[in-house]
Amino acid sequence: SPTGDSWGIFTFLCAALCNLPALPALNCSEELGAGQSIQQTYDLTRYLEHQLRTLAGTYLNYLGPPFNEPDFNPPRLARAERVPSATVDLDLWRGLTDNARLAANYRAYSRLLCYLRVLDGQVGTAELRHRLAHFCASLQGLVLSIGGVMSSLGYPLPAGPAAPPASPGAPAAPNDFLKKMDDFWLLKELQTWLWRSAKDFNRLKKKVPPAVVTLRLEARGF
């Protein structure tokens, strides 16, 4: 009868629920592939852009005039060439392979992070040191995230970053003004790198499909 059939189905379901530990484990998991890794890296790049706007304003005020004046735009000095430059022709940059652009980003942020850590140890206010330390932690996360994107796409990681500028034998700025100029160019190049990286990862995420959610059956003892 219909009533008997319904009761039989109910009894079967109860028995199945009571014996779930003995059944194969049914797991729903998200495979964090290249698409998800690229999206996370893009989001982190945009966050760092926002974070740097506040940090740069605070730090330039710390340096004082003329560095904190809106129209201050000095020529790039030879000393500043130690900082990796983002001023590459955009057409040439876009003509590079994805692997080459990712490797350039990875190397540049690794070096910029070294400079920022030295900067962090030189500033005179606790609040600015705290902000720099927080930014350095976020930038370290970006380096690791770019490395994760490269690995997920099957690209090898570039060689390690250049030695930190505080290593023995590194030339010091001959005067306070030139030291401040080094700091100014460090922040300026960081802004340009982050702006361009955001565009790179935005284009890259359109080329790589997003992560998929898969239902995986793990049979135990079968």
N, C-alpha and C positions, 0 to 999 in steps of 0.2 A: 504494500500500500504506500501512498505518498508519505503518510506519517511515519511509517516504518523506515522508508528510504532516508528521510530527513534525519531521523534519530540515528541511523547507521552512519551517515556522513558526519554528524556531530560527534559521535563516539570515536570515529577514526581520527578526526582533527584533534580531539583531546589527547588521544594516545600519542599522536605524532608530536604534539607540543611537549608532552611529558618526557619524550625520548629524544628531544632535540640535541642534547650533548652527544648522542651516539650517531647523529647524522653527519654527513660531510659538511664542513664549514662553508657557508656562502658569504663571500666578502665582496663589498662594493668599494672600490678604491679608485682614486683619481690618479692617472698616470701623469706625473709632472714632466712633460716633455719640453721640447724646445720652445713651442709656442707660449706655454705658461712662463717659462724662464725669461723669455724676451719681454713679455708683458710686465713681469715684476721688475726687470731691469729698467724698462722705460719709466715705470711709476717712480722708482727710486731716483732716476735722473731728474725728473720733474720736481720731486721733493727737494733734492739738493739745489736745484736752481732757485727755488723759493727760499731755502735756508741761506744760501749764499748772498742773496740780495740784502737780507738783514745783517748778516755778518760783515759784508763788505762795507756797508754804511757805518757800522759801529767801528770797524777797524780803521777806516779812512779818517774818521773823526779823531781817533786815537793818534794817528800820524800827524794830524793838523794841516794847516795850509802849507802849500797850495794843493795838497793831495786830496783834500775833502771838498775842493771847489768843483762844481758841476762841469765847467768848461775846461778843466785841466786835462790836456791830451799831449803828453810829452813824447818825443821820438823814442823809439826803443833803443836802449844802450847795448853795447856789446856784452856787458856783464849779464844782462837779462836773457841772453841767448842760452844760458844754462837751463832755463825753464822751457819745457817743451811747448813749441808754438802751435797754435791752432789756425794760424793765418795762412792756410793753404787754399789755393784757388778751388772754389766750390765744384767747378766742373771736373777738375782733376780728382778731387776727393770722391765725387760720385762715380767716377770711372774706375775706382779701385774695386777689387772683389770684396765680398762680405767678410771673408777671412782677413784680408789686409786691413780693412777698416776696424774690425774688432781687435786685431792685434795692436794697431796703433792706439786705440782707446785704452786698452789694457796697460800698455807700456807707459802712456802719458799719465794716467791717473796713479799708477804706481810711483812714478817719479814726483808728481805733484804732491802726493801724500807725504813723501819724505821731506820735502821742503816745508810743508805745513806743520809737520811735527817739530821741526826745528823752530819755526815761528812760534809755536805754542809755548816753547820753553823760554822765549825771550821777552814776551809781552809783560808789562808791569802791573796789570790789574787782574784781580782774581776773576771778575765777571767775564772779561774777554778771554782769559785762559779757559774758563769753563765752556764758553761758546765755541772756541777753537777745538777743544777736545771733543765736544759733541759732533762737530762737523767732521773731524778726522775719523771718528768712529763710523759715521754715515758714509764717508768716502771709501773707507776700508771695505764696507759692505758692498759698495758699487764695484770695486775691483774684484771681489769674490764673485759677485753676481755676473759680471762680464765673463769671468773665467768659466762660470757654470754654463752660460750661453754657448761659449766656444766648445766646451766639452759635449754639450747636448747636440751640437751640429757636427761633431766629429772633427773639429779643428784642434791642432796641438796648441798648447799655451806657449806664448813667447818666452824668451829667456828672462831671467829675473831682472828687477829694476836696477837702474844705475845706483851706485853707492850714494848714500844720503849726503847732502851738501855739508853736513857737519863733520865728515870724515877727515882724518888728519891730512893736512896739506891743501885743503880747500881754501881758496883765496877769500879773505874777508873784505867787506866793503871798506874803502879807505876813509870814508867819512859818513856821518850820520845821514846826510841827505841821500847819498847813493844807496845806503842800506834801506832807507824808506822807499827809494825808487824800485829796488828789488822786490820789496813787499807789494808795492803798487802793481807791478807787472805780473806778479804771481796771481793776485786776485783777478786781474783783467783777463789773463789767459784762462784761468779757471772758468770764468763766466762764459768765454767763447767756446771752450771745450764742452761744457754742459749744454749750452744752446745747440751746438751741432750734434752732440750725442743723442739728445732728445729726438732730433729729426732722423738720425740714423736708425734708432730703435723703433721709431714710429713706422718707418718704411719697412724695416725688417719684419715687424710683427704682421704686416699685411701680406708678406710673402710666405710666412710659415703658418700652417693651420694651428688653431688652438688645441689645447689638450683635450682628450676625449675621456669620458667616464665609461669604464668597462666593468662588467659584472663577471667576476672570476670565481670559478668553482674549484676549491682546493679539496681534493679527495684524500682523506686520511684512512689508510688501511685498506684501500681498494686497489 
